[in-house]
Each structure stands twice: as structure tokens, then as C-alpha cells.
Amino acid sequence: MSEIDYREMWAELGMDLEKHDEFLEPLSDHYEDLFVSQDNRPEGMEYFNEVMQNVHHSRVAELKSEKEAGNPVIASFCVFVPDELVAAAGGSSIGLCAGAQYPVSTGEEVLPRDMCPLIKSTMGFKLDRICPYFEVSDFVVGETTCDGKKKAWEILDEYKPTYVMELPQRKSPESRDLWEKEVRRFKDRIEDEATTEITAESLGSAIETKNEKRRALKELYAARKADPVPISGKDALLITQLAFFDDTERFTQKVSNINSTLENRIEAGEGVAPTDAPRILIAGTPMPLPNWKIHDIVESSGGVVVCEETCTGTRYFEDEVPESGETVSEHIENLADRAMEINCACFTPNEERVDDVLRLAREYEVDGVVYANLEFCLTYDMEYRKIRTALEDKDIPVTQIESNFGESDVEQLKTRIQAFLEMIS
């Protein structure tokens, strides 16, 4: 893999090399400052450093080889997309670039300015041709988790084939049946793309493999309940972000390795922050690569992030797919059931998400909650009122932070977060 000329590969994929260089150039130093320079970092993070620093390199080459071998490569960025079906057909699922401010202005050329930066960033990555995962994939899978996304998919389809799964807005039996039909329709679409038929055995194996990854991430998060905390919130966030990109089995093994390291650190009473550091739960919108801003501000201000109630946190891995199925149809039923356990803000009513935040605050013994909301994300913004009331009823301090992927508001956010940490210390 080291012999590959990556610039030649990017050119073959149709990427804009000049813009790509401009985007990547500051990212390496930024990563070094935020991650590699951390004190008392756990052993085993070197692998994730390598994955991050080569996130547009070796993994893309692997996917390109798979595609050339006739295996489907499908891109998405939502936890509702059942990537078990892709794996069962011999293919690979990959996340999309979405967490940088750099391409937002390009995204605004075709999208309204008052739209969430995640959607604008994703669209800009495609229009600027600087995300290799867009270019290497056969098609993108979108989903109707918000109005912004479901209309953006229509525009994205003009530039990249985009398949849309209709996610119901309620968790009624009728809604669950609608989603099962969507999963079955997605299976047919994957089989149209692949050369391999999805069988009960291949789907059952894929479900087990994906569940093993979820269990490894659960163990990682369980380690963060310790005091002192054995791993920084930034590192834990990085690991879950990379879960969307790395090879599943390799990633699971590497997470299991670091879990063993964390277990030893817990036994030795070794942590990354003092025992009196305020323990923070971050709840709210996803934090895709390379968005580490809020975590960095909290932890550079004396706090420590111990859990994320987000799609790049607990919502990604907490609910497993039941492994009881014996036929393809039964496996699909189980895949549909899992989605109905994910408490995304797209659902209404959504008392289960309030319960999740309270449960996580209790389990991780947090001193406060930072409710992080991407600007213009109405679904999560509107749920803050109910979650704030529930937390205040339990005497759990909470503050809401609204931001984008840029750096212009860092000093303002520092002031607010530092004041919050002082209040709860």
C-alpha cells in the first residue's frame, strides 16, 4: 500500500488536487496540536493517529481496489442506514466528509445560507471535489431525518447518484412497518449494484461483525465512567468518528486493544485529568470529522468530556441488531427493529431521548451537560427546552452552545464554557 501514488489515485478519482491540498495542509498541524501533544495519552492511540493522518490515503486505496474487484462501495453519514446489508453483499460502507468549514461557502452556492453547516459542508465537499469518499463510492445513501437533508438529496443527486431511504417520524407499529419496507427496498438496491446475492448466512455474519464493533465501542465508553478518566474525550470522539471510515474488523480489533490498555490504567488509578475535574456529558447534534472544537474547549478549560449523547457517540453503537434471525427476512426484521430504538431528534414524540440524557448523566456521574447544537439545526434546538427542564428537575446543570465548524467563535465559546465549568466546580 505504501507504493501507491496517492496523488495519481486522487486524480484518477476526479478530485481537485489544488483545493484538496489547500484543505489538508493545515489539518495535520491542527491534529498534532489537539491530539498528539496531549499529556499522558494512552498507548494504542498511535493507530488512530495513523488512520486520521492517512484518512484520504490508504483507506481510499483499499476501497478503490474493492470497487475494481466488483464489490459495491456505498457512502452515507447516518446511523440509520443499515450497512450490514452492504457488508452482506461483499461491499463496504463509508462515511462522508462533513465536519469542516472550508467547503461551506461552496455548499452555499446551491443551498440556503440559513441551513445547518453539516449539510452545507457535505455538499461543498462534493462540489469542490475534495472528499475522496464521494468519488470512490458507487452511490450515496441519504435519509429523511430532517427537511434540510431530504431536499438537499435532490440537489446532490445532480452531482452524484443519491438513493434516499424514507425514515418515519413516529415510532408507531405502522411507522416501523414502513421502515422495514425501506430496508427491504435497500436490500434490493444493494443487490442490483453487487455481484453477490445477500443470503441468510452472509447477512447473519455481517450483523455479528457490526455488533462486535458496537460492543467494542460500548467497552470504550464504559471505561470513561472511571474516576480518574483513563482517556480524554477528544480521543474517544476521534475513535467513534473513525468508526465510520475504517475497515470494520480491523477497527474492532484496535478498539479492543486500547480497551485493554484503559482497563490497566483504571486498575492503576491512572487518568488524563484530575479527579476533581468537572465531568461533562455532551448532548446534541453529530460531530463529524474533523470537528473537535467543543471537546477541545472543554478539556483545555479544565473539564473532561466523559460521554457524548450524539450520532457520533452513544446513538451510533448502543443498540445492537438482534442476532436471532435464521432467514434473510428475519434478519431484515431485526435490522428494522434496531432503528426504532435509536432516539434521534427526528422522531416525535421523543420522550425516550430525554430519558437517554438523564440515564447517561447518572451513569457517567457528570457534573454538568453541554448541549451542543449546530446552528440552524431546528430539530435538536427545539428539543433543548424539554431536556433542559428534565435536567434542571434533577439538579443537573446544563448550558446550550450553538456553533458551526469554524474558528471565529472560539474565544466567545471559551468564555461561556469556562464560566459554566467554574459554576459547577
C-alpha positions in Angstrom: 0.0 0.0 0.0 2.9 2.3 0.7 3.9 2.1 -3.0 0.7 3.8 -4.2 1.0 7.2 -5.7 -1.9 8.8 -3.9 -1.9 12.0 -5.9 -2.3 9.9 -9.0 -5.1 8.0 -7.3 -6.9 11.2 -6.4 -6.5 12.5 -9.9 -8.0 9.2 -11.3 -11.0 9.7 -9.0 -11.5 13.2 -10.5 -10.6 15.2 -7.4 -9.5 18.8 -7.5 -5.9 18.4 -6.3 -5.2 22.1 -5.7 -8.3 22.5 -3.5 -7.6 19.2 -1.8 -4.0 20.4 -0.9 -5.4 23.6 0.4 -7.9 21.8 2.6 -5.5 19.2 4.0 -2.4 21.5 4.5 -3.5 23.0 7.9 -5.2 19.8 9.1 -2.0 17.9 10.1 -0.7 20.7 12.3 -4.1 21.2 13.9 -4.3 17.5 14.7 -0.8 17.5 16.2 -1.7 20.4 18.4 -5.0 18.9 19.6 -4.2 15.2 19.9 -0.6 14.2 19.7 0.5 16.9 22.2 -1.8 15.6 24.9 -0.2 14.6 28.2 -0.4 11.1 29.5 -2.2 9.8 26.4 -3.0 6.1 26.4 -0.8 3.7 24.5 -2.6 2.4 21.4 -3.7 5.8 20.1 -0.9 5.6 17.6 -3.0 3.5 15.3 -5.8 6.1 15.3 -3.2 8.8 14.6 -2.1 6.9 11.6 -5.7 6.4 10.4 -6.5 10.0 10.8 -3.3 11.3 9.2 -4.0 8.9 6.2 -7.7 9.2 6.2 -7.7 10.3 2.5 -4.9 7.9 1.6 -4.7 4.2 2.3 -8.3 3.6 3.2 -9.4 5.2 -0.1 -6.9 2.9 -1.9 -8.5 -0.1 -0.2 -12.0 1.0 -1.3 -10.8 1.7 -4.8 -9.4 -1.8 -5.0 -12.6 -3.3 -3.7 -14.6 -1.4 -6.3 -12.4 -2.5 -9.1 -13.0 -6.1 -7.9 -16.7 -5.6 -8.4 -17.7 -5.0 -4.8 -20.1 -2.1 -4.1 -18.8 0.9 -2.1 -21.7 2.9 -0.6 -21.3 6.3 1.1 -23.6 7.7 3.8 -23.3 9.5 7.2 -26.4 8.5 9.1 -26.7 5.8 11.8 -30.0 4.7 10.4 -28.5 3.3 7.2 -28.2 -0.5 7.6 -24.7 -1.0 6.5 -25.0 -4.7 7.4 -26.7 -5.2 4.0 -23.8 -3.7 2.2 -21.3 -6.0 4.0 -23.5 -9.0 3.4 -23.3 -8.3 -0.4 -19.5 -8.2 -0.1 -19.3 -4.4 -0.2 -18.1 -1.6 2.1 -19.9 1.3 3.7 -18.0 4.5 4.2 -18.8 7.8 5.9 -18.8 11.1 4.1 -16.7 14.2 4.7 -19.0 16.7 6.6 -17.3 18.4 9.6 -15.2 21.2 8.1 -15.9 24.9 7.5 -13.7 25.1 4.4 -16.3 23.9 1.8 -19.3 25.5 3.4 -19.2 28.6 1.2 -19.2 26.3 -1.9 -22.2 24.5 -0.4 -24.0 27.8 -0.1 -23.8 28.3 -3.8 -26.6 25.7 -4.2 -28.1 25.7 -0.6 -29.6 28.4 1.6 -27.2 30.1 4.0 -29.6 29.5 6.9 -29.2 25.7 6.7 -27.2 23.6 9.1 -23.4 23.6 8.4 -23.3 19.8 8.3 -25.4 19.7 5.1 -23.6 22.7 3.6 -20.2 21.2 4.4 -21.1 17.9 2.8 -22.4 19.5 -0.3 -19.4 21.7 -0.6 -17.0 18.7 -0.3 -18.7 17.2 -3.3 -18.9 20.3 -5.4 -15.3 21.2 -4.6 -14.3 17.5 -5.3 -12.1 17.3 -2.2 -13.7 14.3 -0.5 -12.4 11.0 -1.9 -15.2 9.0 -0.4 -17.7 10.8 -2.6 -15.6 10.0 -5.6 -14.8 6.3 -4.9 -18.4 5.4 -3.9 -20.9 3.9 -6.3 -23.7 6.0 -4.8 -24.7 7.9 -1.7 -27.4 6.8 0.7 -29.4 9.7 2.1 -32.3 9.6 4.6 -35.1 11.8 5.6 -34.1 12.7 9.2 -34.7 16.4 8.6 -36.2 18.7 6.0 -32.8 20.1 5.1 -31.4 16.8 4.3 -34.3 15.4 2.3 -34.3 18.5 0.0 -30.5 18.6 -0.2 -30.5 15.0 -1.5 -32.4 16.2 -4.6 -29.6 18.6 -5.4 -26.8 16.2 -4.5 -28.4 13.7 -6.9 -27.5 16.1 -9.8 -23.8 15.6 -9.0 -23.7 12.0 -7.5 -26.3 9.2 -7.7 -28.2 9.5 -4.4 -30.5 6.9 -3.0 -33.0 8.1 -0.4 -34.4 6.0 2.5 -37.7 7.3 3.9 -37.4 7.3 7.7 -40.7 7.6 9.6 -41.2 10.4 12.0 -43.0 8.4 14.7 -42.3 5.1 16.4 -45.7 3.6 15.9 -46.2 0.0 14.6 -47.2 1.4 11.2 -44.0 3.5 11.1 -41.9 0.5 12.0 -43.6 -1.4 9.1 -42.8 1.4 6.7 -39.2 1.3 7.8 -39.0 -2.4 7.3 -40.2 -2.0 3.7 -37.5 0.7 3.2 -34.9 -1.8 4.5 -36.1 -4.4 2.1 -36.1 -1.9 -0.8 -32.5 -1.0 0.2 -31.5 -4.7 0.1 -32.8 -4.9 -3.5 -30.9 -1.8 -4.5 -27.6 -3.2 -3.0 -28.1 -6.5 -4.8 -28.6 -4.6 -8.1 -25.2 -3.0 -7.5 -23.4 -6.1 -6.3 -22.4 -9.3 -7.9 -23.1 -11.2 -4.7 -26.5 -12.3 -3.5 -27.4 -11.5 0.1 -28.0 -14.8 1.9 -29.2 -15.6 5.4 -25.6 -16.7 6.2 -23.9 -13.6 4.8 -26.4 -11.2 6.5 -26.2 -13.0 9.8 -22.4 -12.8 9.7 -22.5 -9.1 8.8 -24.8 -8.4 11.7 -22.5 -10.2 14.1 -19.4 -8.3 12.8 -21.1 -5.0 13.1 -22.4 -5.8 16.6 -18.9 -6.7 17.7 -17.8 -3.2 16.7 -20.6 -1.8 18.7 -19.6 -3.9 21.7 -16.0 -2.7 21.5 -17.2 0.9 21.5 -19.5 0.2 24.4 -16.5 -1.1 26.4 -14.6 2.1 25.4 -17.3 4.3 26.8 -17.8 2.1 29.9 -14.1 2.8 30.7 -14.9 6.6 30.7 -17.1 6.1 33.7 -14.0 5.6 35.9 -12.6 8.4 38.0 -10.0 9.5 37.1 -11.0 9.1 33.4 -8.4 7.0 31.6 -8.9 8.6 28.1 -9.7 12.1 27.0 -13.0 13.0 25.5 -11.2 14.2 22.4 -9.6 10.8 21.9 -12.8 8.9 22.5 -14.6 11.2 20.0 -11.8 10.6 17.4 -12.3 6.8 17.8 -16.0 7.0 17.2 -15.6 9.4 14.3 -13.2 7.0 12.6 -15.6 4.1 13.1 -17.5 5.5 10.1 -14.4 5.1 7.9 -12.1 2.3 8.9 -12.4 -1.4 8.0 -14.8 -2.9 10.5 -12.9 -5.9 11.7 -9.5 -4.1 11.9 -11.1 -1.2 13.7 -12.8 -3.5 16.2 -9.5 -5.2 17.0 -7.8 -1.9 17.5 -10.5 -0.6 19.8 -10.4 -3.9 21.8 -6.6 -3.3 22.2 -7.0 0.1 23.6 -9.8 -1.1 25.8 -7.3 -3.5 27.4 -4.9 -0.5 28.0 -7.7 1.5 29.6 -8.6 -1.4 31.9 -5.0 -1.4 33.1 -5.0 2.3 33.6 -8.2 2.1 35.6 -6.7 -0.6 37.9 -3.6 1.6 38.3 -5.7 4.7 39.0 -4.1 6.5 36.0 -6.1 9.1 34.3 -5.9 12.1 31.8 -7.5 14.6 34.2 -7.5 15.3 38.0 -10.3 13.5 39.9 -11.8 16.9 40.7 -12.1 17.9 37.0 -15.7 18.7 36.1 -17.2 15.7 34.3 -19.1 16.7 31.2 -21.7 15.0 29.1 -22.1 16.5 25.6 -25.6 16.0 24.1 -26.9 17.1 20.8 -26.0 17.2 17.1 -23.4 15.0 15.4 -19.7 16.0 15.4 -18.2 14.6 12.2 -14.5 14.7 11.3 -12.7 17.0 11.8 -15.0 18.8 14.2 -13.3 18.7 17.7 -13.9 22.3 18.7 -16.2 21.9 21.7 -14.3 19.0 23.2 -11.1 20.9 22.9 -12.5 24.0 24.6 -14.0 21.9 27.5 -10.8 20.0 28.1 -8.4 22.9 27.7 -10.5 24.8 30.2 -10.1 22.2 33.0 -13.1 19.9 32.3 -13.2 16.4 30.9 -15.7 15.0 28.5 -16.9 11.6 29.7 -19.7 10.8 27.2 -21.4 12.0 24.1 -25.2 11.6 23.5 -24.8 12.1 19.8 -24.8 10.2 16.5 -21.0 10.3 16.7 -21.4 8.9 20.3 -23.9 6.6 22.0 -26.6 6.7 19.4 -24.1 5.1 17.0 -23.5 1.9 19.0 -25.7 1.5 22.0 -28.4 -0.6 20.2 -27.4 -3.8 18.7 -29.2 -5.8 15.9 -30.7 -9.0 17.4 -28.8 -12.0 16.1 -31.7 -14.4 16.4 -32.7 -14.3 12.7 -32.4 -17.5 10.7 -33.7 -16.2 7.3 -33.0 -13.1 5.3 -36.5 -11.9 6.0 -36.0 -12.4 9.8 -32.7 -10.6 9.7 -34.3 -7.6 7.9 -37.0 -7.5 10.6 -34.3 -7.3 13.2 -32.5 -4.5 11.3 -35.7 -2.6 11.2 -36.3 -3.1 14.9 -32.9 -1.6 15.8 -33.7 1.6 14.0 -36.8 2.1 16.1 -34.6 2.1 19.2 -32.4 5.0 18.1 -33.6 8.1 19.8 -32.9 10.7 17.1 -34.5 14.2 17.4 -36.3 13.4 14.1 -38.9 11.4 16.0 -42.0 12.9 17.6 -42.9 12.5 20.4 -39.4 11.8 21.7 -39.5 11.2 25.4 -37.0 8.4 25.0 -34.3 10.8 24.2 -34.9 12.8 27.3 -34.7 9.5 29.3 -31.4 8.8 27.5 -29.8 12.1 28.5 -30.9 11.6 32.1 -29.7 8.0 32.2 -26.3 8.9 30.7 -25.8 11.8 33.1 -26.5 9.4 36.0 -24.3 6.5 34.7 -21.3 8.7 34.0 -21.8 10.7 37.2 -21.5 14.0 35.3 -21.2 17.4 36.9 -22.9 19.1 34.0 -24.2 18.8 30.5 -23.2 20.8 27.5 -25.9 20.8 24.9 -24.1 21.3 21.6 -26.2 22.4 18.7 -25.2 23.1 15.1 -26.6 26.4 14.1 -29.8 26.2 12.1 -30.5 22.7 13.3 -34.1 23.2 14.3 -34.9 19.6 15.4 -32.2 19.4 18.1 -32.6 23.1 19.0 -36.3 22.6 19.8 -35.6 19.6 21.9 -33.3 21.5 24.2 -36.2 23.1 26.1 -37.6 19.7 27.2 -34.2 18.3 28.0 -33.1 21.4 30.0 -36.3 21.1 32.1 -35.7 17.4 32.8 -32.1 18.1 33.8 -33.0 21.0 36.0 -35.6 18.9 37.7 -32.8 16.5 38.7 -30.5 19.4 39.7 -28.1 18.7 36.9 -26.5 21.9 35.5 -26.8 22.4 31.7 -25.8 25.0 29.2 -26.6 25.2 25.4 -23.9 26.0 22.9 -24.7 26.8 19.3 -21.9 26.9 16.7 -20.6 25.8 13.3 -17.4 24.2 12.2 -15.4 27.5 12.0 -13.0 29.1 14.4 -14.4 32.6 14.6 -16.4 32.0 17.7 -13.8 30.0 19.7 -13.0 32.8 22.1 -16.6 33.5 22.8 -17.3 29.8 23.4 -14.3 29.6 25.7 -15.7 32.4 27.9 -19.1 30.7 28.1 -17.7 27.2 28.8 -15.2 28.4 31.3 -17.9 30.2 33.2 -20.0 27.1 33.2 -17.1 24.9 34.5 -16.4 27.4 37.2 -20.1 27.4 38.2 -20.2 23.6 38.6 -16.8 23.1 40.1 
